[in-house]
């Protein structure tokens, strides 16, 4: 299976300019880029498709450029509804540096086709307004720009000139990378099609028709139930370990529904098509084993958190569901319970009062019955004594106490 054919099989090609020409071009080493705007100090799993696409190109012998939008990030690509909150220059530079380190986890920066990291602040930040208007603004026709979906969708609700100019700035990025590195391919999500074609048009006008470049978009990842991909419990799943720990990250993929997992494997796994088809068959014949989910969870957790992060995530997972939670370290327990309901109590609070205060039980009577039924565990030990008192001295690390109601409901009490 040729490279572009495999990308199509994986569902990673939506729109492309001159497909036949692209197929021929990638038969020889070339250069490809994708841009990432630093609107936060971390990328999230929604960015993984494009990041891993760059790695696919690199594995196929091409040179990937990861472009951090240190300049365009201060404007932001037009959103479908409202304008983005503008960040300060200092915020964007900080975010850009954080993202640069994250991208370095996925790409190889040595060897014959070593990845290149760039920041468009290096050229856009030095440009004068006069140069922008004379050298670039005059090359863009307003009527042409108004046909772009990202612009057209916002005309009725209102679009500032700041956002309107974004597509010109991104086009200038493609031109700069073409001139500096001979970059001939730009990739992006399907919502970037208008920006990609603007860049190609600018290159044609500046460099002439002999300059052959391509734009390739991939469909945005969606969930089969219609909910937004990339969120867990309403929160973004980040690539920064300080924002989303290894256990949460691993669990996000492990909990992928059977209806979505094969699509995610095709788009995000570096496994061969044959390996993915074998896992697809397992989903059909032995879904209870969740082998496809485990395979993707393991692969992506290693990429983002390393082998140690995967080992920790698997250890916490196994212990929470099948083992003795007290064998975990206090930090591992907190990671595993990062989404648990937390309640602050006073030293010496009775268990009954703690159950009510944390809304585990509606009343003291409910709390007594639950304890007497043997449905409550304190720090891994089942207790049936209704006069149990919770003290800070007995707390884990003298910091927190864990309450488990039944088999799956965990609560964390702090003093």
RALIN-V305952 format. One record per backbone hydrogen bond with DSSP energy under -1.0 kcal/mol. CO is the residue of the C=O (numbers start at 1). NH is the residue of the N-H. E is the energy in kcal/mol with one decimal. If there is no record, write none. Layout:
[[CO,NH,E] [CO,NH,E]]
//
This chain:
[[2,6,-2.6] [3,7,-2.1] [4,8,-2.3] [5,9,-2.3] [6,10,-2.1] [7,12,-2.9] [8,11,-1.3] [15,217,-2.8] [18,22,-2.1] [19,23,-2.5] [20,24,-1.8] [21,25,-2.3] [22,26,-2.3] [24,27,-1.2] [25,28,-1.5] [30,63,-2.9] [31,184,-1.8] [31,185,-1.3] [32,65,-2.7] [33,187,-2.5] [34,67,-2.5] [36,69,-2.5] [37,39,-2.0] [43,239,-2.8] [44,47,-2.4] [47,51,-2.1] [48,52,-3.1] [49,53,-1.6] [50,54,-1.9] [51,55,-1.5] [52,56,-2.3] [53,57,-2.3] [54,58,-2.2] [55,59,-3.0] [56,60,-1.4] [57,62,-2.5] [58,61,-1.9] [63,32,-2.4] [64,116,-2.5] [65,34,-1.9] [66,118,-2.2] [67,36,-2.8] [68,70,-2.2] [68,120,-1.6] [69,73,-2.2] [71,74,-1.9] [72,75,-2.0] [72,76,-3.0] [88,92,-2.2] [89,93,-2.3] [90,94,-2.2] [91,95,-2.6] [92,96,-2.8] [93,97,-1.8] [94,98,-1.9] [95,99,-2.5] [96,100,-2.1] [97,101,-1.5] [98,102,-1.5] [99,103,-2.7] [100,104,-1.4] [102,105,-1.6] [103,106,-1.5] [103,107,-1.1] [108,115,-3.4] [111,114,-1.1] [116,66,-2.6] [118,68,-3.0] [119,122,-2.3] [120,124,-2.6] [124,127,-1.0] [128,132,-2.2] [129,133,-2.5] [130,134,-2.8] [131,135,-2.6] [132,136,-1.4] [132,137,-2.8] [133,138,-1.2] [136,139,-1.9] [137,140,-1.4] [141,145,-2.2] [142,146,-2.3] [145,148,-1.7] [148,152,-3.4] [149,153,-2.4] [151,154,-1.2] [154,158,-1.9] [160,164,-2.2] [161,165,-1.8] [163,166,-1.5] [165,169,-1.8] [166,170,-2.5] [167,171,-1.8] [168,172,-2.1] [169,173,-1.4] [170,174,-1.7] [171,175,-2.2] [172,176,-2.5] [173,177,-2.7] [174,178,-2.1] [175,179,-2.5] [176,180,-2.6] [177,181,-2.3] [177,183,-1.7] [178,182,-1.3] [184,214,-3.1] [185,33,-2.5] [186,216,-2.4] [188,218,-1.7] [189,192,-2.4] [190,193,-1.1] [192,196,-2.5] [193,197,-2.4] [194,198,-1.6] [195,199,-1.7] [196,200,-1.9] [197,201,-2.3] [198,202,-2.1] [199,203,-2.2] [200,204,-2.2] [201,205,-2.1] [202,206,-2.3] [203,207,-3.2] [204,208,-1.6] [208,211,-1.7] [214,186,-2.2] [215,17,-1.6] [216,188,-1.4] [217,14,-3.4] [218,190,-1.5] [223,226,-1.7] [230,237,-2.2] [232,235,-2.0] [235,232,-3.1] [237,45,-2.5] [240,243,-1.7] [240,244,-2.5] [245,249,-2.5] [246,250,-2.7] [247,251,-2.6] [248,252,-2.0] [249,253,-1.3] [250,254,-2.3] [251,255,-2.1] [253,256,-1.6] [257,260,-1.6] [257,261,-1.7] [260,264,-2.1] [261,265,-2.5] [262,266,-2.3] [263,267,-2.0] [264,268,-3.0] [265,269,-2.0] [272,276,-2.2] [273,277,-2.5] [274,278,-1.8] [275,279,-1.9] [276,280,-2.4] [277,281,-1.8] [278,282,-1.4] [279,283,-1.8] [280,284,-1.4] [281,285,-2.4] [282,286,-2.8] [286,289,-1.6] [287,290,-1.2] [290,294,-2.3] [291,295,-2.3] [292,296,-2.2] [293,297,-2.7] [294,298,-2.6] [295,299,-2.2] [296,300,-2.5] [297,301,-1.9] [298,302,-2.0] [299,303,-1.6] [300,304,-2.1] [301,305,-3.3] [302,306,-1.5] [306,310,-2.1] [307,311,-2.5] [308,312,-2.3] [309,313,-2.5] [310,314,-2.8] [311,315,-2.2] [312,316,-2.7] [313,317,-2.3] [314,318,-2.7] [315,319,-2.3] [316,320,-2.7] [317,321,-1.6] [318,322,-2.4] [319,323,-1.6] [324,327,-2.0] [325,328,-1.6] [329,333,-2.4] [330,334,-2.1] [331,335,-2.0] [332,336,-2.5] [333,337,-1.5] [335,338,-1.4] [337,340,-1.4] [341,412,-2.6] [343,414,-2.4] [346,349,-1.6] [349,390,-3.1] [350,354,-2.3] [351,355,-2.4] [352,356,-1.6] [353,357,-2.9] [354,358,-2.0] [355,360,-1.7] [355,361,-2.1] [356,359,-1.6] [363,367,-2.0] [364,368,-2.5] [365,369,-2.1] [366,370,-2.3] [367,371,-2.3] [368,372,-2.8] [369,373,-1.8] [370,375,-2.2] [371,374,-1.7] [375,406,-2.4] [376,383,-2.3] [377,404,-2.2] [378,381,-1.7] [381,378,-3.0] [385,388,-1.3] [388,351,-3.0] [390,348,-1.9] [395,398,-2.0] [396,399,-2.2] [396,400,-1.6] [399,415,-1.3] [400,396,-2.6] [401,413,-3.1] [402,379,-2.8] [403,411,-2.6] [404,377,-2.1] [405,409,-1.4] [409,405,-3.0] [411,403,-2.6] [412,343,-2.1] [413,401,-2.7] [414,345,-3.1]]
//
